[in-house]
Amino acid sequence: MLPKINQILNIQINSIDEEEARQEYKARISDVTDDYIQMEVPMNEKNGRLKRLYAGDELSIFFLTEGGVKNYFTSTVLGFQEEVIRTVLIRKPKPESITKIQRRSFLRVPAELEIAAALSDQIRFLGMTDDVSGGGLSMLYEGEAVLSNESALSCWLLLSYKTGKVDHVPFKGEVVRVKTLDNGKRQIMMRFLEITDKDRQKVVRYCFERQLDIRKV
């Protein structure tokens, strides 16, 4: 399903500036053509400021449809129109490029990905995931860090795609369960406590790519 006139787009700017990349904006669609989507200038709802965009800016976007489904896609700023108000023209996505995710329903896949975690400035450790989803993950680690249910961890997940592209996804996770395995390793199951929609989208896309690989085996 493609976005429609009057729907709200939730937008993040793909920027090398981490603070800039974390900011979230909203914009209403004013028109949709065969080639582009026309939208209002995005606004940061936290401070009410409008975001100045430039031609070529890359955007990570989602919009909601019935049932709380989040529809993710990426786009690029094509240009602007100066009418009664200034509007922004962005590239219209192809229907097959839109990723649909039902709230509280994330695909979980087995995956061995490197992850770094910190319980505090003094307690840091490395591990390897054994499964990942858009809502959380399970990881294995060896070390002396003592964790319990509801422990909060600051984490950095390394995503590697088939294309060779690598993404670092920072997030805060809450430990749901800790289990000591027969080999002495500990298994931690955690949910994402704080993660940007753009970074969650990266994890979700990795999961879909991984699922396709599994089906081919």
C-alpha positions as CSV (number, residue, x, y, z in Angstrom):
1,M,0.0,0.0,0.0
2,L,1.3,3.4,-1.0
3,P,0.9,6.5,1.2
4,K,-2.1,8.7,0.4
5,I,-3.0,12.4,0.6
6,N,-3.5,13.6,4.2
7,Q,-1.6,10.7,5.7
8,I,1.1,11.7,8.2
9,L,4.7,10.7,7.4
10,N,7.1,10.1,10.3
11,I,10.6,11.1,9.1
12,Q,14.2,10.8,10.1
13,I,17.1,12.3,8.2
14,N,19.9,9.9,7.2
15,S,22.9,11.9,8.5
16,I,26.4,11.2,9.7
17,D,25.6,13.6,12.6
18,E,24.2,11.2,15.3
19,E,22.2,13.9,17.0
20,E,20.7,15.0,13.8
21,A,19.9,11.3,12.8
22,R,18.0,10.8,16.1
23,Q,15.6,13.6,15.5
24,E,12.1,12.7,14.5
25,Y,9.8,14.8,12.3
26,K,6.2,14.6,11.0
27,A,4.7,16.0,7.8
28,R,1.3,15.7,6.1
29,I,1.0,14.6,2.5
30,S,-0.6,17.2,0.3
31,D,-0.4,15.5,-3.0
32,V,0.7,12.2,-4.7
33,T,1.6,11.9,-8.4
34,D,3.1,9.1,-10.5
35,D,6.6,10.4,-9.8
36,Y,6.7,12.0,-6.4
37,I,5.0,12.7,-3.0
38,Q,4.4,16.3,-2.1
39,M,4.4,17.0,1.7
40,E,4.5,19.9,4.1
41,V,7.8,21.0,5.6
42,P,8.5,18.4,8.4
43,M,8.1,19.6,12.0
44,N,9.8,18.4,15.1
45,E,6.8,17.9,17.5
46,K,9.0,18.2,20.6
47,N,10.1,21.8,19.9
48,G,7.7,22.9,17.1
49,R,10.5,23.7,14.8
50,L,10.4,23.2,11.0
51,K,13.2,21.2,9.4
52,R,15.0,22.8,6.5
53,L,15.6,20.1,3.9
54,Y,17.9,20.2,0.9
55,A,17.6,18.4,-2.5
56,G,19.4,15.1,-2.3
57,D,18.7,14.5,1.5
58,E,18.0,10.9,2.2
59,L,15.0,10.1,4.5
60,S,13.8,7.1,6.5
61,I,10.0,7.2,6.6
62,F,7.1,5.3,8.0
63,F,3.4,5.8,7.9
64,L,0.6,4.0,9.8
65,T,-2.3,2.1,8.3
66,E,-5.3,0.3,9.8
67,G,-4.5,-2.1,12.6
68,G,-1.4,-0.2,13.6
69,V,0.7,-1.5,10.7
70,K,3.9,0.5,10.3
71,N,4.9,0.9,6.6
72,Y,8.6,1.7,6.2
73,F,10.4,3.1,3.1
74,T,13.3,5.2,2.2
75,S,13.2,8.3,-0.1
76,T,15.1,11.2,-1.4
77,V,14.3,15.0,-1.5
78,L,13.7,15.9,-5.2
79,G,13.0,19.6,-4.8
80,F,10.5,22.1,-3.5
81,Q,7.3,24.0,-4.6
82,E,6.6,27.6,-3.5
83,E,2.8,28.0,-3.5
84,V,0.7,29.5,-0.7
85,I,3.1,27.6,1.6
86,R,6.4,25.9,0.9
87,T,6.2,22.2,0.2
88,V,8.7,19.4,-0.3
89,L,8.8,16.9,-3.1
90,I,10.2,13.4,-2.3
91,R,10.7,10.4,-4.5
92,K,7.7,8.1,-4.5
93,P,8.6,4.5,-3.4
94,K,7.8,1.4,-5.4
95,P,5.1,-0.7,-3.6
96,E,7.4,-3.7,-3.3
97,S,10.0,-1.6,-1.5
98,I,7.7,-0.8,1.4
99,T,8.2,-3.0,4.5
100,K,5.1,-3.6,6.5
101,I,5.4,-4.4,10.2
102,Q,2.4,-5.2,12.5
103,R,2.9,-3.6,16.0
104,R,3.9,-6.2,18.6
105,S,4.4,-8.8,15.8
106,F,8.0,-9.0,14.8
107,L,9.7,-11.7,12.7
108,R,12.3,-13.4,14.8
109,V,15.2,-15.2,13.0
110,P,18.3,-17.1,14.2
111,A,21.4,-14.9,13.6
112,E,25.0,-14.7,14.9
113,L,25.8,-11.0,15.1
114,E,28.4,-9.2,17.2
115,I,27.1,-7.1,20.0
116,A,28.7,-4.9,22.6
117,A,26.9,-4.2,25.9
118,A,27.5,-1.9,28.9
119,L,25.8,-2.2,32.3
120,S,27.8,0.7,33.6
121,D,31.0,2.6,32.7
122,Q,33.0,-0.1,34.5
123,I,31.0,-3.2,33.4
124,R,31.3,-3.8,29.6
125,F,31.3,-7.1,27.7
126,L,31.0,-8.5,24.2
127,G,28.7,-11.2,23.0
128,M,27.1,-12.9,20.0
129,T,23.3,-12.9,19.3
130,D,21.6,-16.2,18.7
131,D,18.3,-14.7,17.5
132,V,17.1,-11.2,16.5
133,S,13.8,-9.5,15.9
134,G,12.4,-6.0,15.6
135,G,11.3,-6.1,19.2
136,G,14.4,-7.5,20.9
137,L,17.1,-10.2,20.8
138,S,18.8,-13.1,22.6
139,M,22.6,-13.0,23.1
140,L,25.3,-15.3,24.5
141,Y,28.3,-14.0,26.5
142,E,31.0,-15.1,28.7
143,G,32.2,-13.0,31.6
144,E,31.7,-11.9,35.2
145,A,28.9,-9.3,34.6
146,V,26.0,-10.1,36.9
147,L,22.7,-9.4,35.3
148,S,19.2,-9.9,36.5
149,N,15.7,-9.4,35.1
150,E,15.0,-5.7,34.3
151,S,18.7,-4.8,34.2
152,A,19.1,-2.0,31.6
153,L,22.0,-2.3,29.1
154,S,23.4,0.2,26.6
155,C,24.2,-1.9,23.4
156,W,25.6,-1.6,20.0
157,L,24.6,-4.2,17.5
158,L,26.6,-4.9,14.3
159,L,24.3,-5.7,11.3
160,S,25.9,-7.1,8.2
161,Y,23.9,-7.4,5.0
162,K,24.3,-9.6,1.9
163,T,25.5,-6.6,-0.1
164,G,28.5,-6.3,2.3
165,K,27.1,-3.1,3.9
166,V,27.5,-2.9,7.7
167,D,25.3,-0.9,10.1
168,H,25.9,-0.1,13.7
169,V,22.6,0.0,15.7
170,P,22.7,1.6,19.1
171,F,19.9,0.8,21.6
172,K,19.0,0.5,25.2
173,G,17.7,-3.0,26.2
174,E,15.9,-4.4,29.2
175,V,16.8,-7.9,30.3
176,V,13.8,-10.2,30.3
177,R,15.6,-13.4,31.3
178,V,19.1,-14.7,32.1
179,K,20.0,-18.4,31.8
180,T,23.3,-20.2,32.4
181,L,23.9,-22.8,29.8
182,D,25.7,-26.2,30.2
183,N,28.8,-24.8,28.4
184,G,29.2,-22.0,31.0
185,K,28.0,-19.3,28.7
186,R,25.1,-17.1,29.8
187,Q,22.1,-16.4,27.6
188,I,20.4,-13.1,27.9
189,M,16.9,-12.4,26.4
190,M,16.1,-8.7,26.1
191,R,13.6,-6.4,24.6
192,F,14.4,-3.0,23.0
193,L,13.7,-0.3,25.6
194,E,14.9,2.6,23.6
195,I,15.6,2.4,19.8
196,T,14.9,4.9,17.1
197,D,12.4,4.0,14.4
198,K,15.1,4.3,11.8
199,D,17.4,1.8,13.7
200,R,14.5,-0.6,14.3
201,Q,13.8,-0.5,10.6
202,K,17.4,-1.6,9.9
203,V,16.9,-4.6,12.3
204,V,13.6,-5.5,10.7
205,R,15.1,-5.4,7.2
206,Y,18.0,-7.5,8.3
207,C,15.5,-10.1,9.7
208,F,13.6,-10.2,6.4
209,E,16.8,-10.7,4.5
210,R,17.9,-13.4,6.8
211,Q,14.6,-15.2,6.6
212,L,14.9,-15.3,2.8
213,D,18.3,-16.9,3.2
214,I,17.0,-19.5,5.5
215,R,14.2,-20.4,3.2
216,K,16.7,-21.0,0.4
217,V,18.6,-23.6,2.4
